[in-house]
Amino acid sequence: MALNLLPKGTGRRRAIEKVAELRRDLSLALSQMHAAGDEIALLQQDLAEARGMQAEAEEIVVQQQATVDELTTERDYWRDEALALKARFGPHLAAEANANRIDVPPMIRPIDGPEDQATGPIDVRPLWDAHGIQPVTDPGQVS
């Protein structure tokens, strides 16, 4: 009785199965590689679009910064111009305001109504003085 230690399918049949398995693996690997290539192409396209949008945004930022600089220069010019005119015409404006001033007499409150009548002085003495009572110094004494 001979013991066969090798599994069945040895030799030529085993080699054919291995080649078929390797071809299936190769086919799967190629399809995965093509899918990865497509994914890479899509990612590269997205990257190109993002870079384009970034370039547009940077261009807008540069334009806005130029506008800010221009407006800052214009604001500084007009501020300096206003200060120069204020220094030049300030005394003239003050003299004209003094020459054409409107004097208003001091306010006098009308007291025609009864609610506006003056009241008498308020008595702020202690109650015992106001009523002619002497304060009690002995708690047991009743007046």
Protein Blocks (a to p, Z undefined) as FASTA:
>chain_A
ZZdfbdghiajllmmmmmmmmmmmmmmmmmmmmmmmmmmmmmmmmmmmmmmmmmmmmmmm
mmmmmmmmmmmmmmmmmmmmmmmmmmmmmmmmmmmmmmmcccdddddddfkbmklpccdd
ddfbdfklmnopacdfbfkbcZZ
